[in-house]
Amino acid sequence: MTPTFLEGFALGFSLILAIGAQNAFVLRQGIRREHVFWICLTCAVSDALLITAGVAGFGSLATYLPWFEPVMRYGGAAFLIAYGAMSLRNAWRGGSALVTSNGSSSSLGASVLTVLAFTWLNPHVYLDTVVLIGSISAQYPDQMQFGLGAVASSFVFFFSLGYGARLLAPLFARARAWQVLDVLIAFVMWAIAVKLLIM
């Protein structure tokens, strides 16, 4: 693994850690052991498609429009700083414990449609994968390695989350665990933003 691959992996992993409806749904399905493989695969493949579009598109734009790279670099840093601040605010306000329903199980089709909606109808997923990862990848000579690292992080994250959910359930039943996670996310985001600003 190259340093560029590892940096793509680290960025992708830190972005995807942010707790939202999609991750909560994957956790819930993992805890209930319902359609875990297909849910994780759907999330990871969706991310791979979006990341590939971002890396391919932003690389081409950066080549043809020299001013585009610094604009996106500073814009990406500003977004990461704001994202980190929101995570820190969430931690300050207090996390909310993961609640899983004990109701009847859902069909595979309904579960996949639900996670597709959480993924593709969420505007933040486009900011994270297409805009942010795409613009940051333009800073690297080997954009493919950076993109592959980000894609790999999605597969590792979702399958770890889905299949490790049973182990995480007692931990994330406590609001304090979400607060700690939000603080970690904030500092990772800010570290990446600083790196972008000094490149």
C-alpha positions as CSV (number, residue, x, y, z in Angstrom):
1,M,0.0,0.0,0.0
2,T,1.3,3.4,-1.0
3,P,1.2,6.5,1.2
4,T,-1.4,8.0,-1.3
5,F,-3.6,4.9,-0.9
6,L,-3.4,5.2,2.9
7,E,-4.3,8.9,2.8
8,G,-7.3,8.2,0.6
9,F,-8.2,5.4,3.0
10,A,-7.9,7.6,6.1
11,L,-9.9,10.4,4.6
12,G,-12.7,8.1,3.3
13,F,-12.8,6.4,6.7
14,S,-13.0,9.6,8.7
15,L,-15.8,11.0,6.5
16,I,-17.8,7.8,6.7
17,L,-17.6,7.6,10.5
18,A,-19.9,10.5,10.8
19,I,-23.1,9.1,12.3
20,G,-26.2,9.5,10.2
21,A,-29.3,7.7,9.1
22,Q,-27.3,5.3,6.8
23,N,-24.8,4.2,9.5
24,A,-27.5,3.9,12.1
25,F,-29.5,1.7,9.8
26,V,-26.5,-0.6,9.0
27,L,-25.9,-0.9,12.8
28,R,-29.5,-1.7,13.4
29,Q,-29.6,-4.4,10.7
30,G,-26.3,-5.8,12.0
31,I,-27.6,-6.0,15.6
32,R,-30.7,-7.7,14.3
33,R,-28.7,-9.9,11.9
34,E,-31.0,-9.1,9.0
35,H,-29.6,-9.1,5.4
36,V,-26.3,-7.8,6.7
37,F,-24.2,-8.8,3.6
38,W,-26.5,-7.2,1.1
39,I,-26.9,-4.0,3.1
40,C,-23.2,-3.6,3.5
41,L,-22.5,-4.4,-0.1
42,T,-25.1,-1.9,-1.3
43,C,-23.6,0.9,0.8
44,A,-20.0,0.1,-0.2
45,V,-20.8,-0.2,-4.0
46,S,-22.8,3.1,-3.8
47,D,-19.8,4.8,-2.2
48,A,-17.4,3.3,-4.8
49,L,-19.5,4.7,-7.7
50,L,-19.7,8.1,-6.2
51,I,-16.0,8.3,-5.2
52,T,-15.0,7.1,-8.7
53,A,-17.2,9.8,-10.3
54,G,-15.6,12.4,-8.0
55,V,-12.0,11.4,-8.6
56,A,-12.5,11.1,-12.4
57,G,-14.4,14.3,-12.8
58,F,-12.3,16.5,-10.6
59,G,-9.0,15.2,-12.0
60,S,-10.2,16.3,-15.5
61,L,-11.4,19.7,-14.3
62,A,-8.2,20.4,-12.5
63,T,-6.2,19.7,-15.7
64,Y,-8.2,22.0,-17.9
65,L,-8.9,24.8,-15.3
66,P,-5.8,25.7,-13.3
67,W,-7.7,28.0,-10.9
68,F,-10.1,25.2,-10.1
69,E,-7.7,23.2,-7.9
70,P,-6.9,26.0,-5.3
71,V,-10.6,27.0,-5.2
72,M,-11.6,23.4,-4.4
73,R,-8.7,23.0,-2.0
74,Y,-9.7,26.0,0.2
75,G,-13.4,25.1,-0.2
76,G,-12.7,21.6,0.9
77,A,-10.7,22.8,3.9
78,A,-13.6,25.2,4.9
79,F,-16.1,22.3,4.6
80,L,-13.9,20.1,6.8
81,I,-13.6,22.8,9.4
82,A,-17.3,23.3,9.4
83,Y,-18.0,19.5,9.5
84,G,-15.6,19.1,12.4
85,A,-17.3,22.0,14.3
86,M,-20.7,20.4,13.8
87,S,-19.3,17.1,15.2
88,L,-17.9,18.9,18.2
89,R,-21.2,20.7,18.7
90,N,-23.0,17.4,18.6
91,A,-20.6,16.0,21.2
92,W,-21.1,19.1,23.4
93,R,-24.9,18.8,23.3
94,G,-24.7,15.1,24.1
95,G,-25.0,12.0,21.9
96,S,-28.1,10.0,21.6
97,A,-28.0,6.3,22.2
98,L,-28.7,3.8,19.5
99,V,-32.2,2.5,19.7
100,T,-33.2,-0.6,17.8
101,S,-36.7,-1.7,17.1
102,N,-37.8,-5.2,18.2
103,G,-40.6,-5.2,15.6
104,S,-41.0,-7.7,12.8
105,S,-38.2,-8.3,10.3
106,S,-38.3,-6.6,6.9
107,S,-37.8,-8.2,3.6
108,L,-34.5,-8.1,1.7
109,G,-36.0,-5.8,-1.0
110,A,-37.4,-3.4,1.5
111,S,-34.2,-3.3,3.4
112,V,-32.1,-2.6,0.3
113,L,-34.5,0.1,-0.9
114,T,-34.3,1.7,2.5
115,V,-30.5,1.9,2.5
116,L,-30.5,3.1,-1.1
117,A,-32.7,5.9,-0.1
118,F,-30.5,6.8,2.9
119,T,-27.5,6.8,0.6
120,W,-28.6,8.4,-2.7
121,L,-31.2,10.9,-1.3
122,N,-28.8,12.3,1.2
123,P,-27.2,15.5,-0.1
124,H,-24.2,15.1,2.3
125,V,-23.1,11.9,0.5
126,Y,-22.5,13.9,-2.6
127,L,-20.5,16.6,-0.7
128,D,-18.4,13.9,1.0
129,T,-17.7,11.5,-1.9
130,V,-18.0,13.4,-5.1
131,V,-17.1,17.0,-4.1
132,L,-14.7,16.6,-1.1
133,I,-12.9,13.3,-2.0
134,G,-12.9,14.3,-5.7
135,S,-11.4,17.7,-5.0
136,I,-8.8,16.5,-2.5
137,S,-7.7,13.7,-4.9
138,A,-6.8,16.4,-7.4
139,Q,-3.9,17.3,-5.1
140,Y,-2.2,13.9,-5.7
141,P,-0.2,12.9,-8.7
142,D,-1.6,9.4,-8.4
143,Q,-5.4,10.1,-8.1
144,M,-6.2,6.4,-8.8
145,Q,-4.4,5.3,-5.7
146,F,-6.1,7.9,-3.6
147,G,-9.5,6.9,-5.0
148,L,-8.8,3.2,-4.4
149,G,-7.9,4.0,-0.8
150,A,-11.2,5.8,-0.3
151,V,-13.2,3.0,-2.0
152,A,-11.4,0.4,0.2
153,S,-12.3,2.3,3.3
154,S,-16.0,2.1,2.4
155,F,-15.8,-1.7,2.0
156,V,-13.8,-2.1,5.3
157,F,-16.1,0.3,7.2
158,F,-19.5,-1.0,6.1
159,F,-18.7,-4.7,6.5
160,S,-17.0,-4.1,9.8
161,L,-19.9,-2.1,11.0
162,G,-22.5,-4.6,9.8
163,Y,-20.8,-7.7,11.1
164,G,-19.3,-6.1,14.2
165,A,-22.6,-4.5,15.2
166,R,-23.4,-7.2,17.8
167,L,-20.1,-6.3,19.6
168,L,-20.8,-2.6,19.4
169,A,-24.4,-2.7,20.6
170,P,-23.7,-2.5,24.3
171,L,-21.2,0.3,23.8
172,F,-23.4,2.5,21.6
173,A,-26.4,2.0,23.8
174,R,-24.7,4.7,25.9
175,A,-25.0,8.3,24.7
176,R,-21.4,9.0,26.0
177,A,-20.0,6.7,23.3
178,W,-21.5,8.8,20.6
179,Q,-20.0,11.9,22.2
180,V,-16.5,10.5,22.2
181,L,-16.9,9.4,18.6
182,D,-18.1,12.9,17.5
183,V,-15.0,14.5,19.2
184,L,-12.7,12.1,17.4
185,I,-14.4,12.8,14.1
186,A,-14.0,16.6,14.7
187,F,-10.2,16.3,15.3
188,V,-9.7,14.1,12.3
189,M,-11.6,16.5,10.0
190,W,-9.6,19.5,11.3
191,A,-6.3,17.6,10.9
192,I,-7.1,17.0,7.2
193,A,-8.2,20.6,6.8
194,V,-4.8,21.8,8.1
195,K,-3.0,19.5,5.7
196,L,-5.0,20.9,2.8
197,L,-4.3,24.5,3.7
198,I,-0.5,23.9,4.0
199,M,-0.1,21.8,0.8
